[in-house]
């Protein structure tokens, strides 16, 4: 008999025997209750749950170790919205870096800086972040809380904005700093293949308090970033209101809310990611997102060795 722990609201997208599935994680993190969803719906990840009035029936319970986790939304329907320089200390460290094309307007932005990453950047927890030295020699990490939109809309007022949120997940906004500085727009530096690790889980909006949730990032177990989502310069309602003022938000849209201080570019000299580095992002109440960096040279050598 399937137990009732699946009423807890931490969701996972995964494949089992090659088939995409969506389920809910047990409190101990060891089991998944698998929802009864057609394959074409399950391939959308947790986006398949957003517009449903009721949760699907549960087919079975399986162990987390028996499945391959994918990103909560494995392939967003359109670009991921992102917010730049949204923690005070990070705004100052980035403004001093020489790679900030917005620095002329001041270190701390007067309005949210919005950019995007293409959907194909998304990878799952455990997947490799690919570093190509022929393209960039300045690849950086950025731990971020991401918002998943549940109810679309245009011209959303800040006081109503959280009603449009379905839930939250973790993203690592990997960035090629040299490309970011080279071009006036940030799309290329932010949208390299594999530059948006996401997951491992998504939680519904009532599961965490975004006014007081800890966020941390480690590189090879060294703590690099440590902050709290309550320290955002522009909070989630302001971000949603800003984007939706002229852009109609859609269910399943993902918004990365910005990264705190401690990124690689903030060190002197900078501490960029390199082959073999493990990057771990933790957000309390959601989980831990871990990915390893692998250079193209290392991938090619491994392939040549058979």
C-alpha positions in Angstrom: 0.0 0.0 0.0 1.2 3.5 -0.8 1.7 5.6 2.3 0.5 9.2 2.7 3.9 10.9 3.2 3.6 12.0 -0.5 1.5 14.9 0.6 4.7 16.7 1.5 5.4 19.2 -1.2 8.9 18.7 -2.4 8.9 17.5 -6.0 11.3 15.8 -8.3 11.6 15.2 -12.0 13.4 12.1 -13.0 13.7 9.2 -15.4 13.3 5.6 -14.6 14.1 3.0 -17.1 14.4 5.8 -19.6 10.9 7.1 -19.1 10.3 10.6 -17.8 8.4 10.8 -14.5 7.4 13.3 -11.8 7.0 12.6 -8.1 7.1 13.9 -4.6 10.0 13.3 -2.2 9.7 11.6 1.2 10.7 13.6 4.3 13.8 11.5 4.7 14.7 12.1 1.1 15.1 8.4 0.3 11.8 7.6 -1.6 9.7 9.1 -4.4 6.0 8.7 -4.8 5.6 8.5 -8.6 2.6 10.3 -10.1 0.4 8.8 -12.8 1.2 11.1 -15.7 1.3 10.5 -19.5 4.9 10.5 -20.8 4.4 13.7 -22.8 3.2 15.5 -19.6 5.9 14.0 -17.4 8.6 15.2 -19.8 7.7 18.8 -18.8 8.8 18.1 -15.2 7.0 19.9 -12.4 5.6 22.2 -15.0 3.1 19.4 -15.6 1.7 20.0 -12.1 1.3 23.7 -12.2 -2.1 24.2 -13.8 -3.7 21.1 -12.3 -6.6 21.6 -9.8 -5.6 18.3 -8.0 -2.5 16.2 -7.8 -2.3 13.1 -10.0 -2.8 9.7 -8.5 0.3 8.0 -7.1 1.3 4.9 -9.0 4.1 3.5 -6.7 6.9 4.3 -4.4 10.5 3.9 -5.5 13.8 4.7 -4.0 15.6 7.8 -5.0 18.7 5.7 -5.7 16.8 3.8 -8.4 16.1 6.8 -10.6 18.1 9.5 -12.5 17.1 13.0 -11.4 16.5 15.6 -14.0 16.1 19.3 -13.6 12.7 20.2 -12.0 11.8 21.8 -15.4 14.1 19.9 -17.7 13.6 22.3 -20.7 11.8 25.6 -19.9 9.4 26.7 -22.6 11.3 29.9 -23.1 14.3 31.8 -21.8 15.0 31.9 -18.0 14.6 35.4 -16.7 17.5 36.5 -14.5 18.2 39.4 -12.2 21.7 40.9 -12.0 23.4 42.6 -9.0 20.6 41.9 -6.6 22.5 41.7 -3.3 24.3 44.8 -2.1 27.7 43.2 -1.4 27.7 41.4 -4.7 26.7 44.6 -6.6 29.8 46.3 -5.2 32.2 43.3 -5.8 31.0 43.0 -9.4 31.1 46.7 -10.1 34.8 46.7 -9.1 35.6 43.7 -11.3 36.0 45.5 -14.6 33.5 43.1 -16.3 30.3 45.0 -15.4 28.9 46.8 -18.4 26.3 48.5 -16.2 28.8 50.0 -13.8 28.6 53.5 -15.3 25.1 53.8 -13.8 26.4 53.0 -10.3 27.3 49.9 -8.3 23.9 49.4 -6.9 21.1 49.5 -9.5 18.2 51.8 -9.1 15.9 49.3 -10.9 16.2 45.6 -11.4 18.7 44.5 -14.1 16.9 41.8 -16.2 18.6 39.5 -18.6 18.1 35.9 -19.7 19.6 32.5 -20.3 18.5 30.2 -23.1 16.5 27.0 -22.1 19.2 24.7 -23.4 21.6 25.8 -20.6 19.6 23.7 -18.1 21.2 20.6 -16.7 20.4 18.4 -13.7 22.1 18.0 -10.4 25.0 15.7 -10.9 25.5 16.6 -14.6 28.8 18.1 -15.7 29.4 21.8 -16.2 31.4 22.0 -19.4 34.3 24.4 -19.6 35.7 25.2 -23.0 39.1 27.0 -22.6 39.0 27.9 -26.3 35.8 30.0 -25.6 36.3 31.3 -22.1 39.0 31.2 -19.5 36.9 33.0 -16.8 34.0 30.7 -15.9 32.3 31.6 -12.6 29.6 30.3 -10.3 26.5 32.1 -8.9 24.2 30.5 -6.4 20.6 31.6 -6.7 17.0 31.1 -5.6 14.7 30.6 -8.6 11.0 31.4 -8.8 8.7 29.1 -10.7 5.6 31.0 -12.0 2.3 29.2 -11.5 -0.3 31.7 -12.7 0.6 33.9 -15.7 -0.3 37.5 -16.1 0.7 41.0 -17.3 0.9 44.1 -15.2 1.0 42.2 -11.9 1.0 44.5 -8.9 3.6 43.8 -6.2 1.0 43.1 -3.6 -0.5 40.4 -5.7 2.8 39.0 -7.1 3.2 36.0 -4.7 -0.2 34.7 -5.8 1.4 34.1 -9.2 4.2 32.0 -7.7 3.9 28.2 -7.8 7.2 27.4 -6.1 10.9 27.7 -5.9 14.0 25.8 -6.9 17.8 26.3 -7.0 19.9 27.4 -10.0 23.6 28.0 -10.4 23.9 30.9 -12.9 27.2 29.8 -14.4 28.8 32.8 -16.2 31.7 33.3 -18.6 33.0 36.6 -17.2 35.2 37.4 -20.1 32.3 37.0 -22.5 30.1 39.0 -20.2 32.5 41.9 -20.2 33.2 41.7 -23.9 29.6 42.2 -25.1 27.2 44.9 -24.0 24.5 42.3 -23.4 25.1 39.3 -21.1 23.2 36.6 -23.1 26.3 34.9 -24.6 28.3 34.8 -21.4 25.3 33.4 -19.5 24.0 31.0 -22.1 26.9 28.7 -22.8 25.9 25.0 -22.9 25.4 23.5 -19.4 25.5 27.0 -17.8 22.3 26.6 -15.7 22.4 23.7 -13.3 18.9 23.5 -11.7 17.4 21.4 -8.9 17.6 18.9 -7.5 14.1 19.6 -6.2 11.3 22.1 -6.4 9.1 23.2 -3.5 5.7 24.9 -3.4 5.7 28.5 -2.4 4.4 27.9 1.2 7.3 25.5 2.0 9.9 28.2 2.5 10.0 31.7 3.8 11.7 33.7 1.1 12.1 36.6 3.5 14.4 34.5 5.6 16.0 31.6 3.8 19.7 30.8 3.9 21.7 30.3 0.7 25.3 29.0 0.4 27.7 27.9 -2.2 30.8 25.8 -1.8 33.6 25.1 -4.3 35.5 21.8 -3.4 33.9 22.1 0.1 35.2 25.6 0.6 32.4 28.0 1.6 32.4 30.8 -1.0 28.9 32.4 -0.7 26.8 32.6 2.4 23.7 34.9 2.6 20.0 35.0 3.0 17.2 35.7 0.5 15.9 38.3 2.8 18.8 40.5 1.7 17.7 40.8 -1.9 17.8 44.4 -3.1 14.7 43.8 -5.1 12.4 41.2 -3.6 10.4 38.6 -5.5 7.2 40.8 -5.7 9.2 43.7 -7.1 10.9 41.4 -9.7 7.6 39.9 -10.8 6.0 43.3 -11.1 9.0 44.7 -13.1 9.1 41.9 -15.6 5.3 41.6 -16.0 4.8 45.4 -16.5 5.1 44.7 -20.3 5.9 41.0 -20.6 3.2 38.5 -20.0 4.4 35.9 -17.6 3.4 32.3 -18.3 2.9 29.3 -16.1 6.2 27.5 -15.9 8.4 30.5 -16.4 11.6 30.5 -14.3 13.1 33.6 -12.7 16.5 33.5 -11.1 16.6 36.2 -8.4 20.3 37.0 -8.2 23.4 35.9 -6.4 25.1 37.1 -3.2 28.7 38.1 -2.7 31.5 35.6 -2.9 31.6 34.8 -6.6 35.0 34.0 -8.2 35.3 37.4 -9.8 35.2 39.0 -6.3 38.5 37.6 -5.2 41.9 39.2 -5.9 43.1 37.5 -8.0 39.8 36.0 -9.3 39.1 32.4 -8.5 37.5 30.9 -11.6 36.2 27.4 -12.0 38.5 24.8 -13.4 38.5 21.2 -14.5 37.5 18.9 -11.7 36.0 21.5 -9.4 32.8 20.5 -7.6 30.3 23.3 -7.0 27.6 22.8 -4.4 24.7 25.2 -3.8 22.5 24.8 -0.8 19.2 26.6 -0.1 17.5 25.7 3.2 14.2 23.9 2.6 14.9 23.0 -1.0 18.0 20.9 -1.1 21.6 20.7 -2.4 22.6 21.2 -6.1 26.0 19.7 -6.9 27.8 19.7 -10.2 31.4 19.0 -11.3 33.3 21.0 -13.9 34.8 19.1 -16.8 36.9 20.9 -19.4 36.5 20.0 -23.1 40.2 18.9 -23.1 39.5 16.4 -20.3 36.4 15.1 -22.1 38.3 14.7 -25.4 41.1 12.9 -23.6 38.7 10.5 -21.9 36.9 9.8 -25.2 40.2 9.1 -26.9 41.3 6.7 -24.2 38.1 4.8 -24.7 
